[in-house]
Amino acid sequence: MAEPEPSPPLRRIIIAISGASGAVYGARLLQVLQGLPGVETHLVVSDAGWRNLHHELDMDRPAVEALAHRVHDVNNVGAAIASGSFDCHAMVVAPCSMRTLAAIAHGLGDNLLTRAADVALKERRRLVLMVRESPLHLAHLRNMVAVTEMGAIVCPPVPAFYLRPTTLGEVVDTSVARVLDLIGVAHQIAPRWQGLESNAP
Protein backbone atom coordinates (compact mmCIF):
# COMPACT_ATOMS: atom_id res chain seq x y z
CA MET A 1 0.00 0.00 0.00
CA ALA A 2 1.39 3.39 -1.01
CA GLU A 3 2.35 5.81 1.69
CA PRO A 4 0.05 8.86 1.85
CA GLU A 5 1.48 12.08 0.50
CA PRO A 6 2.81 14.26 3.33
CA SER A 7 0.70 17.33 3.93
CA PRO A 8 2.42 20.68 3.33
CA PRO A 9 3.67 22.41 6.48
CA LEU A 10 1.25 24.80 8.14
CA ARG A 11 2.15 28.43 7.50
CA ARG A 12 1.51 30.65 10.51
CA ILE A 13 1.13 34.34 9.70
CA ILE A 14 0.84 37.07 12.31
CA ILE A 15 -1.48 39.92 11.39
CA ALA A 16 -1.13 43.01 13.57
CA ILE A 17 -3.45 46.00 13.41
CA SER A 18 -2.19 49.21 15.00
CA GLY A 19 -3.84 52.59 15.41
CA ALA A 20 -3.21 54.26 12.05
CA SER A 21 -6.05 54.91 9.66
CA GLY A 22 -6.52 52.01 7.27
CA ALA A 23 -7.90 49.25 9.49
CA VAL A 24 -9.50 47.87 6.34
CA TYR A 25 -6.10 46.55 5.20
CA GLY A 26 -5.74 44.32 8.23
CA ALA A 27 -9.34 43.16 8.07
CA ARG A 28 -9.09 42.37 4.36
CA LEU A 29 -5.85 40.42 4.86
CA LEU A 30 -7.56 38.31 7.50
CA GLN A 31 -10.53 37.69 5.19
CA VAL A 32 -8.31 36.52 2.34
CA LEU A 33 -6.06 34.36 4.51
CA GLN A 34 -9.03 32.79 6.27
CA GLY A 35 -10.08 31.09 3.05
CA LEU A 36 -6.66 29.69 2.14
CA PRO A 37 -5.70 26.10 2.99
CA GLY A 38 -2.58 25.51 5.05
CA VAL A 39 -2.57 29.01 6.58
CA GLU A 40 -3.08 29.79 10.27
CA THR A 41 -3.48 33.43 11.24
CA HIS A 42 -2.54 34.90 14.60
CA LEU A 43 -4.08 38.30 15.30
CA VAL A 44 -2.87 41.01 17.66
CA VAL A 45 -4.52 44.45 17.78
CA SER A 46 -3.47 47.55 19.68
CA ASP A 47 -6.01 49.49 21.73
CA ALA A 48 -6.11 52.22 19.08
CA GLY A 49 -6.41 49.54 16.41
CA TRP A 50 -9.62 48.24 17.99
CA ARG A 51 -10.95 51.79 18.05
CA ASN A 52 -10.22 52.29 14.36
CA LEU A 53 -11.77 48.97 13.37
CA HIS A 54 -14.99 50.12 15.01
CA HIS A 55 -14.83 53.71 13.74
CA GLU A 56 -13.76 53.04 10.15
CA LEU A 57 -15.44 49.68 9.47
CA ASP A 58 -18.21 49.43 12.08
CA MET A 59 -16.71 46.10 13.12
CA ASP A 60 -17.01 45.04 16.73
CA ARG A 61 -14.40 42.91 18.45
CA PRO A 62 -16.14 39.53 18.02
CA ALA A 63 -16.57 40.12 14.27
CA VAL A 64 -12.86 40.86 13.86
CA GLU A 65 -11.73 37.99 16.07
CA ALA A 66 -13.87 35.58 14.03
CA LEU A 67 -11.63 36.27 11.02
CA ALA A 68 -8.50 34.89 12.73
CA HIS A 69 -7.56 31.39 13.82
CA ARG A 70 -6.06 32.67 17.06
CA VAL A 71 -6.28 36.04 18.80
CA HIS A 72 -3.71 37.37 21.27
CA ASP A 73 -4.11 40.18 23.79
CA VAL A 74 -1.73 43.03 22.99
CA ASN A 75 -0.78 43.26 26.67
CA ASN A 76 0.11 39.57 27.01
CA VAL A 77 3.84 39.59 26.33
CA GLY A 78 3.94 35.96 27.41
CA ALA A 79 1.90 34.80 24.40
CA ALA A 80 3.30 32.24 21.97
CA ILE A 81 4.09 34.81 19.28
CA ALA A 82 6.43 36.62 21.67
CA SER A 83 9.00 33.83 21.39
CA GLY A 84 11.48 33.09 18.64
CA SER A 85 10.67 29.39 19.11
CA PHE A 86 7.18 30.03 17.71
CA ASP A 87 7.23 28.67 14.15
CA CYS A 88 6.07 31.61 12.05
CA HIS A 89 6.18 32.24 8.30
CA ALA A 90 5.74 36.02 8.30
CA MET A 91 4.27 39.01 10.09
CA VAL A 92 2.35 41.94 8.65
CA VAL A 93 1.44 45.16 10.48
CA ALA A 94 -1.57 46.48 8.61
CA PRO A 95 -1.81 49.37 9.08
CA CYS A 96 1.36 50.44 10.87
CA SER A 97 1.15 53.67 12.84
CA MET A 98 4.13 55.95 13.30
CA ARG A 99 4.12 55.09 17.00
CA THR A 100 4.36 51.37 16.20
CA LEU A 101 7.00 52.02 13.55
CA ALA A 102 9.08 53.98 16.08
CA ALA A 103 8.78 51.24 18.69
CA ILE A 104 9.90 48.59 16.18
CA ALA A 105 12.74 50.78 14.89
CA HIS A 106 14.07 51.19 18.43
CA GLY A 107 13.53 47.58 19.53
CA LEU A 108 11.23 48.53 22.40
CA GLY A 109 9.08 45.40 22.51
CA ASP A 110 6.80 47.26 24.89
CA ASN A 111 3.68 45.25 24.04
CA LEU A 112 2.92 41.98 22.26
CA LEU A 113 2.63 43.64 18.85
CA THR A 114 6.03 45.30 18.94
CA ARG A 115 7.60 42.29 20.69
CA ALA A 116 6.36 39.95 17.93
CA ALA A 117 7.78 42.33 15.32
CA ASP A 118 11.10 42.39 17.17
CA VAL A 119 11.11 38.58 17.18
CA ALA A 120 10.47 38.53 13.42
CA LEU A 121 13.49 40.76 12.91
CA LYS A 122 15.84 38.85 15.21
CA GLU A 123 14.82 35.51 13.67
CA ARG A 124 15.30 36.97 10.16
CA ARG A 125 11.67 36.36 9.19
CA ARG A 126 9.64 38.42 6.75
CA LEU A 127 8.16 41.52 8.39
CA VAL A 128 5.99 43.83 6.28
CA LEU A 129 4.92 47.22 7.61
CA MET A 130 2.02 48.96 5.86
CA VAL A 131 2.94 52.39 7.18
CA ARG A 132 0.23 55.03 7.05
CA GLU A 133 1.03 58.72 7.46
CA SER A 134 1.31 61.85 5.32
CA PRO A 135 3.20 64.11 5.19
CA LEU A 136 6.30 62.59 6.77
CA HIS A 137 8.77 64.36 9.02
CA LEU A 138 12.39 63.41 9.55
CA ALA A 139 11.81 61.04 12.48
CA HIS A 140 9.30 59.06 10.39
CA LEU A 141 11.78 58.77 7.53
CA ARG A 142 14.67 57.82 9.80
CA ASN A 143 12.57 55.12 11.46
CA MET A 144 11.68 53.71 8.03
CA VAL A 145 15.36 53.59 7.15
CA ALA A 146 16.15 51.91 10.47
CA VAL A 147 13.59 49.11 10.09
CA THR A 148 14.64 48.58 6.46
CA GLU A 149 18.27 48.21 7.52
CA MET A 150 17.13 45.64 10.08
CA GLY A 151 15.37 43.58 7.42
CA ALA A 152 11.76 44.74 7.47
CA ILE A 153 9.90 45.81 4.33
CA VAL A 154 8.17 49.19 4.41
CA CYS A 155 5.13 48.83 2.15
CA PRO A 156 2.81 51.85 2.23
CA PRO A 157 -0.65 51.09 0.79
CA VAL A 158 -0.36 53.10 -2.42
CA PRO A 159 -3.16 52.86 -5.02
CA ALA A 160 -2.19 51.31 -8.36
CA PHE A 161 -4.16 53.59 -10.63
CA TYR A 162 -2.63 52.02 -13.75
CA LEU A 163 -4.86 49.00 -13.03
CA ARG A 164 -7.86 51.34 -13.32
CA PRO A 165 -9.69 50.42 -10.10
CA THR A 166 -13.37 51.37 -10.10
CA THR A 167 -14.27 50.68 -6.46
CA LEU A 168 -12.71 51.32 -3.08
CA GLY A 169 -12.56 47.55 -2.60
CA GLU A 170 -10.39 47.20 -5.68
CA VAL A 171 -8.05 49.91 -4.41
CA VAL A 172 -7.70 48.07 -1.10
CA ASP A 173 -7.19 44.71 -2.80
CA THR A 174 -4.29 45.98 -4.94
CA SER A 175 -2.35 46.90 -1.79
CA VAL A 176 -3.32 43.68 -0.01
CA ALA A 177 -2.22 41.72 -3.09
CA ARG A 178 1.23 43.33 -2.94
CA VAL A 179 1.57 42.29 0.69
CA LEU A 180 0.53 38.72 -0.11
CA ASP A 181 3.18 38.65 -2.82
CA LEU A 182 5.79 39.87 -0.34
CA ILE A 183 5.01 37.11 2.16
CA GLY A 184 4.83 34.43 -0.53
CA VAL A 185 1.11 33.67 -0.42
CA ALA A 186 -0.53 32.87 -3.75
CA HIS A 187 -3.74 34.75 -4.49
CA GLN A 188 -6.10 35.91 -7.19
CA ILE A 189 -7.64 38.95 -5.56
CA ALA A 190 -6.20 41.58 -7.90
CA PRO A 191 -5.13 41.71 -11.54
CA ARG A 192 -1.47 41.80 -12.49
CA TRP A 193 0.00 44.31 -14.88
CA GLN A 194 0.21 42.83 -18.36
CA GLY A 195 2.03 45.73 -20.04
CA LEU A 196 0.96 48.18 -22.69
CA GLU A 197 0.73 47.43 -26.38
CA SER A 198 3.84 48.62 -28.20
CA ASN A 199 1.74 50.96 -30.35
CA ALA A 200 -0.05 52.57 -27.41
CA PRO A 201 0.12 56.37 -27.35
matplotlib code that plots the C-alpha trace (Angstrom):
import matplotlib.pyplot as plt

x = [0.0, 1.4, 2.3, 0.1, 1.5, 2.8, 0.7, 2.4, 3.7, 1.2, 2.1, 1.5, 1.1, 0.8, -1.5, -1.1, -3.5, -2.2, -3.8, -3.2, -6.0, -6.5, -7.9, -9.5, -6.1, -5.7, -9.3, -9.1, -5.8, -7.6, -10.5, -8.3, -6.1, -9.0, -10.1, -6.7, -5.7, -2.6, -2.6, -3.1, -3.5, -2.5, -4.1, -2.9, -4.5, -3.5, -6.0, -6.1, -6.4, -9.6, -10.9, -10.2, -11.8, -15.0, -14.8, -13.8, -15.4, -18.2, -16.7, -17.0, -14.4, -16.1, -16.6, -12.9, -11.7, -13.9, -11.6, -8.5, -7.6, -6.1, -6.3, -3.7, -4.1, -1.7, -0.8, 0.1, 3.8, 3.9, 1.9, 3.3, 4.1, 6.4, 9.0, 11.5, 10.7, 7.2, 7.2, 6.1, 6.2, 5.7, 4.3, 2.3, 1.4, -1.6, -1.8, 1.4, 1.1, 4.1, 4.1, 4.4, 7.0, 9.1, 8.8, 9.9, 12.7, 14.1, 13.5, 11.2, 9.1, 6.8, 3.7, 2.9, 2.6, 6.0, 7.6, 6.4, 7.8, 11.1, 11.1, 10.5, 13.5, 15.8, 14.8, 15.3, 11.7, 9.6, 8.2, 6.0, 4.9, 2.0, 2.9, 0.2, 1.0, 1.3, 3.2, 6.3, 8.8, 12.4, 11.8, 9.3, 11.8, 14.7, 12.6, 11.7, 15.4, 16.1, 13.6, 14.6, 18.3, 17.1, 15.4, 11.8, 9.9, 8.2, 5.1, 2.8, -0.6, -0.4, -3.2, -2.2, -4.2, -2.6, -4.9, -7.9, -9.7, -13.4, -14.3, -12.7, -12.6, -10.4, -8.1, -7.7, -7.2, -4.3, -2.3, -3.3, -2.2, 1.2, 1.6, 0.5, 3.2, 5.8, 5.0, 4.8, 1.1, -0.5, -3.7, -6.1, -7.6, -6.2, -5.1, -1.5, 0.0, 0.2, 2.0, 1.0, 0.7, 3.8, 1.7, -0.1, 0.1]
y = [0.0, 3.4, 5.8, 8.9, 12.1, 14.3, 17.3, 20.7, 22.4, 24.8, 28.4, 30.6, 34.3, 37.1, 39.9, 43.0, 46.0, 49.2, 52.6, 54.3, 54.9, 52.0, 49.2, 47.9, 46.5, 44.3, 43.2, 42.4, 40.4, 38.3, 37.7, 36.5, 34.4, 32.8, 31.1, 29.7, 26.1, 25.5, 29.0, 29.8, 33.4, 34.9, 38.3, 41.0, 44.4, 47.5, 49.5, 52.2, 49.5, 48.2, 51.8, 52.3, 49.0, 50.1, 53.7, 53.0, 49.7, 49.4, 46.1, 45.0, 42.9, 39.5, 40.1, 40.9, 38.0, 35.6, 36.3, 34.9, 31.4, 32.7, 36.0, 37.4, 40.2, 43.0, 43.3, 39.6, 39.6, 36.0, 34.8, 32.2, 34.8, 36.6, 33.8, 33.1, 29.4, 30.0, 28.7, 31.6, 32.2, 36.0, 39.0, 41.9, 45.2, 46.5, 49.4, 50.4, 53.7, 55.9, 55.1, 51.4, 52.0, 54.0, 51.2, 48.6, 50.8, 51.2, 47.6, 48.5, 45.4, 47.3, 45.2, 42.0, 43.6, 45.3, 42.3, 40.0, 42.3, 42.4, 38.6, 38.5, 40.8, 38.8, 35.5, 37.0, 36.4, 38.4, 41.5, 43.8, 47.2, 49.0, 52.4, 55.0, 58.7, 61.8, 64.1, 62.6, 64.4, 63.4, 61.0, 59.1, 58.8, 57.8, 55.1, 53.7, 53.6, 51.9, 49.1, 48.6, 48.2, 45.6, 43.6, 44.7, 45.8, 49.2, 48.8, 51.8, 51.1, 53.1, 52.9, 51.3, 53.6, 52.0, 49.0, 51.3, 50.4, 51.4, 50.7, 51.3, 47.6, 47.2, 49.9, 48.1, 44.7, 46.0, 46.9, 43.7, 41.7, 43.3, 42.3, 38.7, 38.7, 39.9, 37.1, 34.4, 33.7, 32.9, 34.8, 35.9, 38.9, 41.6, 41.7, 41.8, 44.3, 42.8, 45.7, 48.2, 47.4, 48.6, 51.0, 52.6, 56.4]
z = [0.0, -1.0, 1.7, 1.9, 0.5, 3.3, 3.9, 3.3, 6.5, 8.1, 7.5, 10.5, 9.7, 12.3, 11.4, 13.6, 13.4, 15.0, 15.4, 12.1, 9.7, 7.3, 9.5, 6.3, 5.2, 8.2, 8.1, 4.4, 4.9, 7.5, 5.2, 2.3, 4.5, 6.3, 3.1, 2.1, 3.0, 5.0, 6.6, 10.3, 11.2, 14.6, 15.3, 17.7, 17.8, 19.7, 21.7, 19.1, 16.4, 18.0, 18.1, 14.4, 13.4, 15.0, 13.7, 10.1, 9.5, 12.1, 13.1, 16.7, 18.4, 18.0, 14.3, 13.9, 16.1, 14.0, 11.0, 12.7, 13.8, 17.1, 18.8, 21.3, 23.8, 23.0, 26.7, 27.0, 26.3, 27.4, 24.4, 22.0, 19.3, 21.7, 21.4, 18.6, 19.1, 17.7, 14.2, 12.1, 8.3, 8.3, 10.1, 8.6, 10.5, 8.6, 9.1, 10.9, 12.8, 13.3, 17.0, 16.2, 13.6, 16.1, 18.7, 16.2, 14.9, 18.4, 19.5, 22.4, 22.5, 24.9, 24.0, 22.3, 18.8, 18.9, 20.7, 17.9, 15.3, 17.2, 17.2, 13.4, 12.9, 15.2, 13.7, 10.2, 9.2, 6.7, 8.4, 6.3, 7.6, 5.9, 7.2, 7.0, 7.5, 5.3, 5.2, 6.8, 9.0, 9.6, 12.5, 10.4, 7.5, 9.8, 11.5, 8.0, 7.1, 10.5, 10.1, 6.5, 7.5, 10.1, 7.4, 7.5, 4.3, 4.4, 2.2, 2.2, 0.8, -2.4, -5.0, -8.4, -10.6, -13.7, -13.0, -13.3, -10.1, -10.1, -6.5, -3.1, -2.6, -5.7, -4.4, -1.1, -2.8, -4.9, -1.8, 0.0, -3.1, -2.9, 0.7, -0.1, -2.8, -0.3, 2.2, -0.5, -0.4, -3.8, -4.5, -7.2, -5.6, -7.9, -11.5, -12.5, -14.9, -18.4, -20.0, -22.7, -26.4, -28.2, -30.3, -27.4, -27.4]

ax = plt.figure().add_subplot(projection="3d")
ax.plot(x, y, z, "-o")
ax.set_aspect("equal")
plt.show()
